[in-house]
Amino acid sequence: MVREWDPRTASSAEITSLLDTLNAVLATDLPQDPPWRESSLREYLSEVMPGERRISWLAQAEPGEDGGPAAVLGHVQVLLLGGIGVLEVLVHPSVRRTGLGRTLVRLAGRRVWDEGFQSIGVEVVGGTPAVAFYDSLGFAREYVETRSVLDLTAVDWPALAEMATGVAAGYHVEFHPGGPPEELLEAYARAKAEVRDVDDGELRPSSYDPQRLRESLDTLHRRGMKPYIVLALHEHSGEVAGLTEVVVPAQHPTRADQYDTIVVQDHRGYGLDRAIKARMLLELRSAEPELAEVQTWNAQANEAMLKVNAELGYRPDREWCEYSVDVAELVHRLDAGAAGRDGGRSQ
Ligand SMILES: CC(C)(COP(=O)(O)OP(=O)(O)OC[C@H]1O[C@@H](n2cnc3c(N)ncnc32)[C@H](O)[C@@H]1OP(=O)(O)O)[C@@H](O)C(=O)NCCC(=O)NCCS
């Protein structure tokens, strides 16, 4: 049974069963990734930025004879933002290759079409069945990044402490748990705006104006994701010359996510990139004692960033790709396929 589903009002049993399915998927497809926890999972699934909408569907087994809750077999959600619908699909490993993934994408695709959007994007993890799945549905690969993981037990902490102090005169480095302070928000947004489009893929938009940045930080907090920021300030101008952002999600607090790292063009060549990232790791070590790993995503062409990450101890893990498809083509393909499979009875 597949039905539209709202995580805000869902029963706790459904949230728990979805978590079990997600962890079964991770254990099968990404066995090195830590399993997720239930903390703030409902909020993670429901909270969005102002102006965005997330629509979800749930596939469940028939209810058990004992009247117990029906297990979640699959989940699809689509986040409508800007001009694109961002898709996420999960199918429990025990029911794969039965057509459920295709059914879920068809439902979401039709809704995205009805809502007037033309394009659907999805993140696809290299080396998993998702690659063949999205290929079979006509999605095209737009952008490839490498995910790298840093194991904090393997870090050379004295060397890192040295790197953290390697900043040229005229700059100072600050740590801000929770996000940049209000008085630095404008300078922070300016630094982010300067490098827009350089390193970002389509599906992880950054916030370039102060209000959008505030909203984005609020949304992160509501979703149970704790941001940490290290800034390099240019003392003479008061400008933010560099910044690095790490988020520790309540859902997997042993593995943090590195978000943007930016050194503004005029301030490159002064060791800021290395110093701010090293300082971040030193701070996280005491702020988040449970933290064991940090993961980061980089464009394969971004050699400077990859070099610094390698020095810090990051090891390349997997390809992480953005795929996209024209919604009309997707709906047409899936409707035609469904009609073919059931002799035309499908609506
Ligand atoms: C990708 C995924 C949704 C596919 O779900 P599914 O229900 O098995 O897919 P379907 O049965 O609808 O398959 C549709 C088509 O996709 C292709 N396909 C799917 N899995 C495939 C595989 N392992 N190998 C080759 N082709 C595959 C086939 O063409 C298939 O059609 P066919 O079975 O008639 O040949 C599922 O594997 C999944 O949940 N993966 C995890 C996705 C994810 O986002 N993970 C993120 C954290 S790891």
The ligand as an SDF file (V2000), in Angstrom:
LIG
                    3D

 48 50  0  0  0  0  0  0  0  0999 V2000
   17.5320    2.5850   -6.0860 C   0  0  0  0  0  0  0  0  0  0  0  0
   16.3190    1.9110   -5.4380 C   0  0  0  0  0  0  0  0  0  0  0  0
   15.3130    2.9730   -5.0170 C   0  0  0  0  0  0  0  0  0  0  0  0
   15.6880    0.9750   -6.4730 C   0  0  0  0  0  0  0  0  0  0  0  0
   14.4920    0.4320   -5.9020 O   0  0  0  0  0  0  0  0  0  0  0  0
   13.8020   -0.9120   -6.4960 P   0  0  0  0  0  0  0  0  0  0  0  0
   12.4450   -0.9970   -5.9070 O   0  0  0  0  0  0  0  0  0  0  0  0
   14.7320   -2.0690   -6.3150 O   0  0  0  0  0  0  0  0  0  0  0  0
   13.7210   -0.5580   -8.0490 O   0  0  0  0  0  0  0  0  0  0  0  0
   12.7530   -1.2070   -9.1530 P   0  0  0  0  0  0  0  0  0  0  0  0
   12.4460   -2.6310   -8.7710 O   0  0  0  0  0  0  0  0  0  0  0  0
   11.5930   -0.3110   -9.3620 O   0  0  0  0  0  0  0  0  0  0  0  0
   13.7140   -1.2090  -10.4240 O   0  0  0  0  0  0  0  0  0  0  0  0
   13.4420   -0.4730  -11.5890 C   0  0  0  0  0  0  0  0  0  0  0  0
   14.5340   -0.7180  -12.5920 C   0  0  0  0  0  0  0  0  0  0  0  0
   15.7510   -0.1260  -12.1140 O   0  0  0  0  0  0  0  0  0  0  0  0
   16.8700   -0.9310  -12.5610 C   0  0  0  0  0  0  0  0  0  0  0  0
   17.5580   -1.4700  -11.3800 N   0  0  0  0  0  0  0  0  0  0  0  0
   17.1760   -1.3160  -10.0790 C   0  0  0  0  0  0  0  0  0  0  0  0
   18.0680   -1.9180   -9.2590 N   0  0  0  0  0  0  0  0  0  0  0  0
   19.0180   -2.4610  -10.0430 C   0  0  0  0  0  0  0  0  0  0  0  0
   20.2060   -3.2120   -9.7910 C   0  0  0  0  0  0  0  0  0  0  0  0
   20.5650   -3.5520   -8.5460 N   0  0  0  0  0  0  0  0  0  0  0  0
   20.9500   -3.5930  -10.8510 N   0  0  0  0  0  0  0  0  0  0  0  0
   20.5920   -3.3000  -12.1180 C   0  0  0  0  0  0  0  0  0  0  0  0
   19.4530   -2.5960  -12.4260 N   0  0  0  0  0  0  0  0  0  0  0  0
   18.6970   -2.1730  -11.4060 C   0  0  0  0  0  0  0  0  0  0  0  0
   16.2790   -2.0770  -13.3940 C   0  0  0  0  0  0  0  0  0  0  0  0
   16.2130   -1.6380  -14.7380 O   0  0  0  0  0  0  0  0  0  0  0  0
   14.8660   -2.1720  -12.8030 C   0  0  0  0  0  0  0  0  0  0  0  0
   13.9470   -2.7480  -13.6990 O   0  0  0  0  0  0  0  0  0  0  0  0
   13.8070   -4.3730  -13.8160 P   0  0  0  0  0  0  0  0  0  0  0  0
   13.8200   -4.9040  -12.4080 O   0  0  0  0  0  0  0  0  0  0  0  0
   12.4820   -4.5290  -14.5010 O   0  0  0  0  0  0  0  0  0  0  0  0
   14.9880   -4.8240  -14.5950 O   0  0  0  0  0  0  0  0  0  0  0  0
   16.7550    1.0630   -4.1980 C   0  0  0  0  0  0  0  0  0  0  0  0
   17.8340    0.2260   -4.5700 O   0  0  0  0  0  0  0  0  0  0  0  0
   17.1990    1.9180   -3.0210 C   0  0  0  0  0  0  0  0  0  0  0  0
   16.4100    2.2370   -2.1440 O   0  0  0  0  0  0  0  0  0  0  0  0
   18.4440    2.3250   -2.9780 N   0  0  0  0  0  0  0  0  0  0  0  0
   18.9360    3.2650   -1.9480 C   0  0  0  0  0  0  0  0  0  0  0  0
   18.7580    4.6500   -2.4920 C   0  0  0  0  0  0  0  0  0  0  0  0
   19.3760    5.7330   -1.6830 C   0  0  0  0  0  0  0  0  0  0  0  0
   19.0590    6.8500   -1.9030 O   0  0  0  0  0  0  0  0  0  0  0  0
   20.2800    5.5140   -0.8070 N   0  0  0  0  0  0  0  0  0  0  0  0
   20.8520    6.6510   -0.1030 C   0  0  0  0  0  0  0  0  0  0  0  0
   21.4730    6.1770    1.1190 C   0  0  0  0  0  0  0  0  0  0  0  0
   22.4020    4.7510    0.7110 S   0  0  0  0  0  0  0  0  0  0  0  0
  1  2  1  0
  2  3  1  0
  2  4  1  0
  2 36  1  0
  4  5  1  0
  5  6  1  0
  6  7  2  0
  6  8  1  0
  6  9  1  0
  9 10  1  0
 10 11  2  0
 10 12  1  0
 10 13  1  0
 13 14  1  0
 14 15  1  0
 15 16  1  0
 15 30  1  0
 16 17  1  0
 17 18  1  0
 17 28  1  0
 18 19  1  0
 18 27  1  0
 19 20  2  0
 20 21  1  0
 21 22  1  0
 21 27  2  0
 22 23  1  0
 22 24  2  0
 24 25  1  0
 25 26  2  0
 26 27  1  0
 28 29  1  0
 28 30  1  0
 30 31  1  0
 31 32  1  0
 32 33  2  0
 32 34  1  0
 32 35  1  0
 36 37  1  0
 36 38  1  0
 38 39  2  0
 38 40  1  0
 40 41  1  0
 41 42  1  0
 42 43  1  0
 43 44  2  0
 43 45  1  0
 45 46  1  0
 46 47  1  0
 47 48  1  0
M  END
$$$$
